[in-house]
Amino acid sequence: MILLDSLYINNSGGKVLLDYLVQEVEKAGLEVFYLFDERCKKDFGDIPSSRKIYLKASLLKRHQFYKAHQTRFSTVLCFGNLAPSLKLKVPVYTYFHQRLFIEQSTNLSPKEKVIFRIKSLIFKWLAGNTDKMVVQTESVKRSLHRALPLLDQQNIIVVPFYRSLSYPEVEKDPKSFIYVSGGSIYKNHDLLLEAFTKFYDDCQTGKLVLTISKDSPILAEKIMKFQNMGYPIVNLGFINHSELGLHYAKAEFSVYPSKSESFGLGILEAIEADCKIIGSDMDYLHAVCKPSLTFDPDEISSIQQGFKQAVTENIKETEQIVYNQIEYLIQILKQSNNENQ
C-alpha cells in the first residue's frame, strides 16, 4: 500500500494540487492510504475512513504516526515538502514545492523570515530520510541541489503537474490585467498597486483584477482606498478555483510581479486562457514559459513601464514550455508499489 502524506497542506495552490492529485490517484485505482491535515476534515469525504486519517499538523503527531506505521506501507509520497521523521525501509518520494525553504526572499516580514528560517532548518534536517525529491521545474531542481549538495541530482526528479481549468468562450476585456494570488508580502502587491496607479494616471486606461481575501485585511483595505479614489481595480476576494476560468478568459494580460515562486500555477492557468504574461524577470517565470514581457519586480517604474508597453505596443504571444505530467507521477508510484510489495 502507498502512503500519501499531505500533512501541512490545507489551502492555496498546494491544496489545489493536492485535490487534483487525490482525484487522479483514485481514478488510477492505486491502493493508497492518506494522511491529511485536520484542517481538511470537510474534504475528501468520498474516501473510506479505513484509508485516511486526519491529524493536527505538528512534527510530534507526524512522528508518532510514522513510528506506529513504519512497516505498513510499500511506498511513501510526502506531498508537504518534509520527508518522514524516520528513515524507512521502503522507497520515499518527497514532493518539494516551497522555494522559500531554500531561498530566503528579502520581501518577507520579520515574522515570516523567522518562520521560514525555522522551516528551512527542519526541511534540511529531514531531507536525508527521502530517497528522491520530486520538483516542478528545472529551476527548482537547480536551487534544491545547491541547498542540498549531498543529494545526487539523479535523485531530484522534475514532474510538474496541475489541473487545467475550464475556460468559457468570452471576449477579452481589452487592456485588462489579472493577478491571481494570495496576499503574502513576497507576492509583491504593494509595488504592483503603486505601479498600476502611476500607469493609470499617465495613460488613463487599463484595469487590474486581484484576488485578495479577508485573510490580508491591510492589503484589502489598501485596494479599497485606491478603488475609492476612482482607480479601475477589481478585487474578487477569495474565489473558488473552479470559478477562475471565467476571469482568466476575460483578461487580456496576466501580470505576475511575485518575488519568489516554486511553480507559479497562476502563470500556466493564464497561458492556457490565452493571456499574455508580463512578469518578474526571474528564474521561476522563465522556467515555465517564454513571457511576452518582463520587468524588475523591485522597481515601481519598471512595473509601470511593463503596464504601458503591454497596452501601447504589439507585444509577442507567451509561449508555454511546461506541461502537465500527472500520468508520469502516477506511473512512478504504481511501479514503485509493485516492486516493493
RALINGI-V659709 format. One record per backbone hydrogen bond with DSSP energy under -1.0 kcal/mol. NH is the residue of the N-H (numbers start at 1). CO is the residue of the C=O. E is the energy in kcal/mol with one decimal. If there is no record, write none. Layout:
# RALINGI-V659709
nh:co:e
NH:CO:E
NH:CO:E
This chain:
# RALINGI-V659709
nh:co:e
2:31:-2.7
3:75:-2.6
4:33:-2.8
5:77:-2.4
6:35:-2.9
9:6:-2.1
15:11:-1.4
16:12:-1.7
17:13:-2.2
18:14:-2.2
19:15:-2.7
20:16:-1.8
21:17:-2.8
22:18:-2.9
23:19:-2.0
24:20:-2.3
25:21:-2.7
26:22:-2.5
27:23:-2.0
28:24:-1.9
29:26:-1.1
30:25:-1.6
32:30:-1.1
33:2:-3.1
34:51:-2.4
35:4:-2.5
36:53:-2.9
38:55:-2.5
40:37:-2.4
41:38:-1.4
43:40:-2.5
47:44:-1.3
51:48:-2.1
52:49:-1.1
53:34:-1.8
55:36:-2.5
58:56:-2.2
62:58:-2.1
63:59:-2.5
64:60:-2.5
65:61:-1.9
66:62:-2.3
67:63:-2.5
68:64:-1.9
69:65:-1.6
72:69:-1.8
74:1:-2.7
75:1:-1.0
76:91:-2.3
77:3:-3.1
78:93:-3.1
79:5:-3.4
81:95:-1.2
93:76:-3.2
94:132:-2.5
95:78:-3.2
96:134:-2.9
101:98:-1.9
102:99:-1.9
103:99:-1.9
113:109:-2.4
114:110:-1.9
115:111:-2.3
116:112:-2.8
117:113:-1.9
118:114:-2.2
119:115:-2.4
120:116:-2.2
121:117:-1.9
122:118:-2.1
123:119:-2.7
124:120:-2.4
125:121:-2.0
126:122:-2.1
127:123:-1.3
129:126:-2.6
130:127:-1.5
131:92:-1.9
132:92:-1.9
133:155:-2.9
134:94:-2.8
135:157:-3.1
141:137:-1.8
142:138:-2.3
143:139:-2.0
144:140:-2.9
145:141:-2.2
146:142:-1.8
147:143:-1.9
148:144:-2.4
151:148:-2.2
155:152:-1.9
156:153:-1.7
157:133:-3.1
159:135:-3.0
170:168:-1.1
173:250:-4.1
176:173:-1.3
177:207:-3.0
178:253:-1.5
179:209:-2.5
187:184:-1.7
188:185:-2.1
192:188:-1.7
193:189:-2.9
194:190:-2.0
195:191:-2.5
196:192:-2.7
197:193:-2.5
198:194:-1.8
199:195:-2.4
200:196:-2.8
201:197:-2.3
202:198:-1.8
203:199:-2.9
204:200:-2.8
207:175:-1.2
208:232:-2.3
209:177:-2.9
210:234:-3.2
216:213:-1.6
220:216:-2.6
221:217:-2.3
222:218:-1.8
223:219:-2.4
224:220:-2.1
225:221:-2.0
226:222:-1.9
227:223:-2.3
228:224:-2.6
230:227:-1.8
231:226:-2.1
233:231:-2.4
234:208:-3.0
236:210:-2.9
243:240:-1.9
244:241:-1.1
248:244:-2.4
249:245:-2.5
250:246:-1.6
253:176:-2.4
254:276:-2.7
255:178:-1.4
256:278:-2.3
259:186:-3.1
267:264:-1.4
268:264:-1.1
269:265:-2.3
270:266:-2.0
271:267:-2.3
272:268:-2.3
274:271:-2.2
275:270:-2.4
276:252:-2.0
278:254:-2.5
279:293:-1.9
280:256:-2.5
281:295:-2.4
282:280:-2.5
286:282:-1.6
287:283:-1.4
288:285:-1.1
289:285:-1.5
290:319:-2.9
292:277:-1.8
293:277:-1.5
295:279:-1.8
299:296:-1.7
303:299:-2.0
304:300:-2.8
305:301:-2.1
306:302:-1.8
307:303:-2.1
308:304:-2.1
309:305:-2.9
310:306:-2.1
311:307:-1.5
312:308:-1.5
313:309:-2.3
315:313:-1.6
319:290:-2.1
321:288:-2.4
322:288:-1.1
325:160:-2.3
329:325:-1.7
330:326:-2.3
331:327:-2.0
332:328:-2.1
333:329:-2.0
334:330:-2.6
335:331:-2.6
336:332:-2.3
337:333:-2.5
338:334:-2.2
339:335:-2.0
340:336:-1.2
